[in-house]
Structures are given as structure tokens and as C-alpha cells.
Amino acid sequence: MRRAIYPGSFDPPTLGHLDVIERAARLFDELVVAIGVNTDKAPFLPADDRLALLKECTSTLDNVKVTTFQGLLVDYARSVECGVLVRGLRAVSDFEYEFRVAMANRKLDPSIETVFLITRDEYSFLSSTVVREVARLGGDPSGFVPEPVARFIVGRRG
Ligand code: PNS
């Protein structure tokens, strides 16, 4: 059984995240999408909403599970018997941060591999930060996020 974790803040989940989820789900028997919960930082969307939205967005993908985790990612990976971490890489600018985190994770647990999926061209500009900015300023998020997420963000405005 090849099980991988795709960890992230997903605050909010974007079309780029969904693309990585769909592609990773084809590469592994099971993919655990794991929402990292940072209790010190006020999120844009509460973790429960991110969990529900990601479940809705991945409901047709039978081998994808969505969960939350706290603490170190490698500890969580071990607790669910998972030896592979998947991360998306958009551009060279992502590389330095991703390299540092992958190295730290390898130091913490050398048995866990990080694999990178290169983002599709059309999502190379896309980030949750961009979506948060668009959403906060009243813009239309529908070109950036899956439909349930766009509906949720617009619905919150009342
Ligand atoms: O989508 P993001 O914000 O880049 O996701 C970051 C996340 C949640 C994957 C990362 O911050 C994380 O793994 N946090 C848990 C703490 C940890 O294990 N950090 C890596 C060692 S420095």
C-alpha cells in the first residue's frame, strides 16, 4: 500500500491545490490531505471549514482522505504509517523554502521522503495569499478556487 500525505495550510484551498491532489491521487494508492493547524495564527478560514470544503472538493476521489494535524508533520506521518510527503512547486521562488523544509523533515525522520509535483502552467501564479487578498477586497474568487470554496467565500460576505 503506497500512502502519501499532501500537507498544507489550504487557507483557502485553491485550484492549484486541487490539481496537485488529483495528480498525486493517481500516483499513490491512498492520499491523505492533511491540513496543518497552527493554533498561534489567526486563519482566514477556520480549520473546520477548510476540512469540510476540501472533503467536498475531493468527494469524487475514492482514495483521498482529508484530515487535520497539529505539531510536527513527520510525527503525524509516522502516526498514519505514511512514508511520503507530497508538495507542489510553482516556481524557482518556492524552491528555497521547500528545500529548507524538506531538509528539516529529512533530518527529523530520514525514512520519510518528500516528492515534488510541478504545478501546471495555468496555476503557477496562484497562491492562497493571492486568493485571500482578492477575497478581502471584495473581488470574485471563482477563477482561483474550486466552486464550493468560491461559494463559501462569497457567502461569508452576507
Ligand atoms: O501550505 P503551507 O502553509 O506551505 O503548509 C505548511 C505546512 C502546514 C505543511 C508546514 O508548515 C508544516 O508542515 N507544519 C507543521 C510543522 C512542521 O512539521 N514543520 C516542518 C519542520 S520545519
Residues whose N, C-alpha, C, O or C-beta is under 5 A from the ligand:
A	BS01	PNS	P7 G8 S9 F10 G36 G71 L72 L73 V74 V101 A104
